[in-house]
Amino acid sequence: AIELAPDAPDAYLNRGAAYEAIGRWQAAIADYNTLLKLTPDDVAAYNNRGNAKGGSGDWEAALADYRQAIAIAPNFALARVNAGLAKYQLGQAKEALRTFRNLVRKYRDFADARAALTAVLWVNGQQGEAESNWVSVIGLDSRYRDINWVKTVRRWPPAMVKALEQFLNLSAGSV
């Protein structure tokens, strides 16, 4: 598709996503950079480039891309949850918690935000609130029970994976 229409942005977005799926972060970033040259306000390109930068371990740069996506499209919930995940990875736990709470307040059925909120609440010692949020998560998307899925498919940052893993290991009998 890129050979036939090198100025068509969708092909770069799709190929970038394919590169991400196999962990070829730099190739994905290159495609998203090309896409952003073609369409500078493409929120999906900023969000996905943030994902690729996070995948390569550059969480500061990932957060900057998520923030750019949010600046262009303030209601882009996926970029907002990704920004919260990056903040948590960067040690900005209070800001991440605020992000997840705000997302859950606005989008009650957003499983990713609820799962992240659950993990942060658990680590903060707010077990009751964590467990009540978890009930909603499982009702919305049971894949969050599978830490390997969270780690390899959803690709949460390591600190968030660890927080959710702590919840899953310590609350398995209670929820």
C-alpha positions as YAML, in Angstrom:
chain: A
units: angstrom
residues:
- id: 1
  name: ALA
  ca: [0.00, 0.00, 0.00]
- id: 2
  name: ILE
  ca: [2.85, 2.38, 0.81]
- id: 3
  name: GLU
  ca: [4.49, 1.69, -2.57]
- id: 4
  name: LEU
  ca: [1.23, 2.43, -4.38]
- id: 5
  name: ALA
  ca: [0.29, 5.50, -2.33]
- id: 6
  name: PRO
  ca: [3.29, 6.84, -0.38]
- id: 7
  name: ASP
  ca: [1.32, 9.90, 0.74]
- id: 8
  name: ALA
  ca: [-1.59, 7.91, 2.19]
- id: 9
  name: PRO
  ca: [-1.37, 8.17, 5.98]
- id: 10
  name: ASP
  ca: [-3.39, 5.07, 6.91]
- id: 11
  name: ALA
  ca: [-0.79, 2.68, 5.53]
- id: 12
  name: TYR
  ca: [1.86, 4.13, 7.85]
- id: 13
  name: LEU
  ca: [-0.46, 3.89, 10.85]
- id: 14
  name: ASN
  ca: [-1.27, 0.28, 10.05]
- id: 15
  name: ARG
  ca: [2.31, -0.76, 9.39]
- id: 16
  name: GLY
  ca: [3.45, 1.06, 12.53]
- id: 17
  name: ALA
  ca: [0.89, -0.87, 14.55]
- id: 18
  name: ALA
  ca: [2.11, -4.13, 12.99]
- id: 19
  name: TYR
  ca: [5.71, -3.26, 13.89]
- id: 20
  name: GLU
  ca: [4.59, -2.50, 17.44]
- id: 21
  name: ALA
  ca: [2.87, -5.87, 17.71]
- id: 22
  name: ILE
  ca: [6.16, -7.64, 17.03]
- id: 23
  name: GLY
  ca: [8.28, -5.33, 19.16]
- id: 24
  name: ARG
  ca: [10.04, -3.45, 16.36]
- id: 25
  name: TRP
  ca: [9.79, -0.16, 18.20]
- id: 26
  name: GLN
  ca: [12.13, 1.95, 16.06]
- id: 27
  name: ALA
  ca: [10.46, 0.85, 12.83]
- id: 28
  name: ALA
  ca: [7.06, 1.69, 14.33]
- id: 29
  name: ILE
  ca: [8.32, 5.10, 15.48]
- id: 30
  name: ALA
  ca: [9.69, 5.79, 11.99]
- id: 31
  name: ASP
  ca: [6.29, 5.02, 10.43]
- id: 32
  name: TYR
  ca: [4.49, 7.23, 12.95]
- id: 33
  name: ASN
  ca: [7.00, 10.02, 12.26]
- id: 34
  name: THR
  ca: [6.24, 9.74, 8.54]
- id: 35
  name: LEU
  ca: [2.53, 9.76, 9.28]
- id: 36
  name: LEU
  ca: [2.92, 12.91, 11.40]
- id: 37
  name: LYS
  ca: [4.75, 14.63, 8.55]
- id: 38
  name: LEU
  ca: [1.74, 13.86, 6.35]
- id: 39
  name: THR
  ca: [-0.92, 14.68, 8.95]
- id: 40
  name: PRO
  ca: [0.61, 16.68, 11.84]
- id: 41
  name: ASP
  ca: [-2.51, 16.53, 14.04]
- id: 42
  name: ASP
  ca: [-3.11, 12.78, 13.86]
- id: 43
  name: VAL
  ca: [-3.95, 11.83, 17.45]
- id: 44
  name: ALA
  ca: [-3.68, 8.10, 16.77]
- id: 45
  name: ALA
  ca: [-0.14, 8.59, 15.47]
- id: 46
  name: TYR
  ca: [0.88, 10.46, 18.62]
- id: 47
  name: ASN
  ca: [-0.76, 7.87, 20.86]
- id: 48
  name: ASN
  ca: [0.75, 4.94, 18.98]
- id: 49
  name: ARG
  ca: [4.17, 6.58, 18.80]
- id: 50
  name: GLY
  ca: [3.92, 7.00, 22.56]
- id: 51
  name: ASN
  ca: [3.19, 3.29, 22.84]
- id: 52
  name: ALA
  ca: [6.24, 2.44, 20.73]
- id: 53
  name: LYS
  ca: [8.46, 4.80, 22.73]
- id: 54
  name: GLY
  ca: [7.17, 3.24, 25.93]
- id: 55
  name: GLY
  ca: [7.80, -0.20, 24.50]
- id: 56
  name: SER
  ca: [11.41, 0.81, 23.93]
- id: 57
  name: GLY
  ca: [11.63, 2.03, 27.53]
- id: 58
  name: ASP
  ca: [11.51, 5.79, 26.90]
- id: 59
  name: TRP
  ca: [8.56, 6.67, 29.15]
- id: 60
  name: GLU
  ca: [9.34, 10.41, 29.24]
- id: 61
  name: ALA
  ca: [9.06, 10.60, 25.46]
- id: 62
  name: ALA
  ca: [5.97, 8.38, 25.54]
- id: 63
  name: LEU
  ca: [4.29, 10.72, 28.01]
- id: 64
  name: ALA
  ca: [5.12, 13.71, 25.81]
- id: 65
  name: ASP
  ca: [3.40, 12.01, 22.85]
- id: 66
  name: TYR
  ca: [0.34, 11.10, 24.91]
- id: 67
  name: ARG
  ca: [0.12, 14.71, 26.09]
- id: 68
  name: GLN
  ca: [0.32, 15.92, 22.50]
- id: 69
  name: ALA
  ca: [-2.54, 13.59, 21.52]
- id: 70
  name: ILE
  ca: [-4.59, 14.91, 24.46]
- id: 71
  name: ALA
  ca: [-3.84, 18.52, 23.52]
- id: 72
  name: ILE
  ca: [-5.25, 17.88, 20.06]
- id: 73
  name: ALA
  ca: [-8.20, 15.75, 21.21]
- id: 74
  name: PRO
  ca: [-8.96, 16.35, 24.92]
- id: 75
  name: ASN
  ca: [-11.58, 13.58, 25.03]
- id: 76
  name: PHE
  ca: [-9.28, 10.89, 23.58]
- id: 77
  name: ALA
  ca: [-9.63, 8.56, 26.56]
- id: 78
  name: LEU
  ca: [-7.07, 6.00, 25.38]
- id: 79
  name: ALA
  ca: [-4.33, 8.64, 25.25]
- id: 80
  name: ARG
  ca: [-5.40, 9.81, 28.72]
- id: 81
  name: VAL
  ca: [-5.15, 6.33, 30.25]
- id: 82
  name: ASN
  ca: [-1.82, 5.79, 28.50]
- id: 83
  name: ALA
  ca: [-0.58, 9.08, 29.96]
- id: 84
  name: GLY
  ca: [-1.66, 7.87, 33.41]
- id: 85
  name: LEU
  ca: [0.19, 4.59, 32.93]
- id: 86
  name: ALA
  ca: [3.33, 6.47, 31.85]
- id: 87
  name: LYS
  ca: [3.05, 8.82, 34.81]
- id: 88
  name: TYR
  ca: [2.91, 5.87, 37.17]
- id: 89
  name: GLN
  ca: [5.96, 4.33, 35.52]
- id: 90
  name: LEU
  ca: [7.79, 7.64, 35.97]
- id: 91
  name: GLY
  ca: [7.03, 7.75, 39.69]
- id: 92
  name: GLN
  ca: [4.17, 10.24, 39.43]
- id: 93
  name: ALA
  ca: [1.75, 8.03, 41.35]
- id: 94
  name: LYS
  ca: [-0.51, 10.82, 42.65]
- id: 95
  name: GLU
  ca: [-0.96, 12.29, 39.17]
- id: 96
  name: ALA
  ca: [-1.61, 8.83, 37.74]
- id: 97
  name: LEU
  ca: [-4.22, 8.11, 40.41]
- id: 98
  name: ARG
  ca: [-5.95, 11.41, 39.65]
- id: 99
  name: THR
  ca: [-5.92, 10.57, 35.94]
- id: 100
  name: PHE
  ca: [-7.47, 7.13, 36.50]
- id: 101
  name: ARG
  ca: [-10.11, 8.47, 38.90]
- id: 102
  name: ASN
  ca: [-11.12, 11.17, 36.43]
- id: 103
  name: LEU
  ca: [-11.35, 8.68, 33.58]
- id: 104
  name: VAL
  ca: [-13.48, 6.27, 35.59]
- id: 105
  name: ARG
  ca: [-15.72, 9.13, 36.68]
- id: 106
  name: LYS
  ca: [-16.26, 10.20, 33.06]
- id: 107
  name: TYR
  ca: [-16.18, 6.77, 31.39]
- id: 108
  name: ARG
  ca: [-17.63, 4.29, 33.89]
- id: 109
  name: ASP
  ca: [-17.23, 1.32, 31.54]
- id: 110
  name: PHE
  ca: [-13.58, 1.95, 30.59]
- id: 111
  name: ALA
  ca: [-12.05, -1.33, 31.78]
- id: 112
  name: ASP
  ca: [-8.43, -0.28, 31.25]
- id: 113
  name: ALA
  ca: [-8.82, 2.81, 33.43]
- id: 114
  name: ARG
  ca: [-10.65, 0.80, 36.11]
- id: 115
  name: ALA
  ca: [-8.00, -1.91, 36.12]
- id: 116
  name: ALA
  ca: [-5.25, 0.70, 36.46]
- id: 117
  name: LEU
  ca: [-7.21, 2.42, 39.22]
- id: 118
  name: THR
  ca: [-7.60, -0.92, 40.99]
- id: 119
  name: ALA
  ca: [-3.85, -1.56, 40.90]
- id: 120
  name: VAL
  ca: [-2.90, 1.89, 42.18]
- id: 121
  name: LEU
  ca: [-5.51, 1.82, 44.93]
- id: 122
  name: TRP
  ca: [-4.28, -1.60, 46.07]
- id: 123
  name: VAL
  ca: [-0.66, -0.46, 46.25]
- id: 124
  name: ASN
  ca: [-1.83, 2.63, 48.17]
- id: 125
  name: GLY
  ca: [-3.48, 0.41, 50.79]
- id: 126
  name: GLN
  ca: [-7.06, 1.19, 49.74]
- id: 127
  name: GLN
  ca: [-8.07, -2.44, 49.44]
- id: 128
  name: GLY
  ca: [-11.84, -2.02, 49.73]
- id: 129
  name: GLU
  ca: [-12.05, 0.55, 46.98]
- id: 130
  name: ALA
  ca: [-9.62, -1.48, 44.85]
- id: 131
  name: GLU
  ca: [-11.73, -4.61, 45.18]
- id: 132
  name: SER
  ca: [-14.98, -2.81, 44.36]
- id: 133
  name: ASN
  ca: [-13.41, -1.39, 41.20]
- id: 134
  name: TRP
  ca: [-12.09, -4.85, 40.32]
- id: 135
  name: VAL
  ca: [-15.61, -6.26, 40.33]
- id: 136
  name: SER
  ca: [-16.45, -3.77, 37.58]
- id: 137
  name: VAL
  ca: [-13.27, -4.56, 35.64]
- id: 138
  name: ILE
  ca: [-14.06, -8.28, 35.52]
- id: 139
  name: GLY
  ca: [-17.63, -7.54, 34.46]
- id: 140
  name: LEU
  ca: [-16.30, -5.39, 31.61]
- id: 141
  name: ASP
  ca: [-13.22, -7.31, 30.43]
- id: 142
  name: SER
  ca: [-11.94, -10.45, 32.13]
- id: 143
  name: ARG
  ca: [-8.64, -10.38, 30.21]
- id: 144
  name: TYR
  ca: [-7.21, -8.21, 32.99]
- id: 145
  name: ARG
  ca: [-7.07, -11.36, 35.15]
- id: 146
  name: ASP
  ca: [-4.29, -12.56, 32.86]
- id: 147
  name: ILE
  ca: [-1.15, -10.64, 33.83]
- id: 148
  name: ASN
  ca: [0.62, -11.99, 30.75]
- id: 149
  name: TRP
  ca: [-2.05, -10.40, 28.53]
- id: 150
  name: VAL
  ca: [-1.66, -7.10, 30.38]
- id: 151
  name: LYS
  ca: [2.12, -7.29, 29.97]
- id: 152
  name: THR
  ca: [2.43, -8.52, 26.39]
- id: 153
  name: VAL
  ca: [-0.75, -7.56, 24.55]
- id: 154
  name: ARG
  ca: [-1.99, -4.45, 26.34]
- id: 155
  name: ARG
  ca: [1.66, -3.63, 27.14]
- id: 156
  name: TRP
  ca: [1.30, -1.75, 30.38]
- id: 157
  name: PRO
  ca: [4.55, -0.34, 31.74]
- id: 158
  name: PRO
  ca: [6.50, -2.54, 34.20]
- id: 159
  name: ALA
  ca: [5.56, -0.57, 37.33]
- id: 160
  name: MET
  ca: [1.84, -0.84, 36.51]
- id: 161
  name: VAL
  ca: [2.14, -4.54, 35.70]
- id: 162
  name: LYS
  ca: [3.81, -5.06, 39.07]
- id: 163
  name: ALA
  ca: [1.05, -3.13, 40.86]
- id: 164
  name: LEU
  ca: [-1.70, -5.16, 39.19]
- id: 165
  name: GLU
  ca: [0.22, -8.36, 39.84]
- id: 166
  name: GLN
  ca: [0.36, -7.51, 43.54]
- id: 167
  name: PHE
  ca: [-3.40, -7.04, 43.53]
- id: 168
  name: LEU
  ca: [-4.03, -10.27, 41.66]
- id: 169
  name: ASN
  ca: [-1.74, -12.29, 43.92]
- id: 170
  name: LEU
  ca: [-3.02, -10.87, 47.19]
- id: 171
  name: SER
  ca: [-6.72, -10.70, 46.40]
- id: 172
  name: ALA
  ca: [-7.27, -13.89, 44.45]
- id: 173
  name: GLY
  ca: [-9.33, -15.43, 47.25]
- id: 174
  name: SER
  ca: [-11.42, -12.36, 48.02]
- id: 175
  name: VAL
  ca: [-12.69, -11.31, 44.60]
...
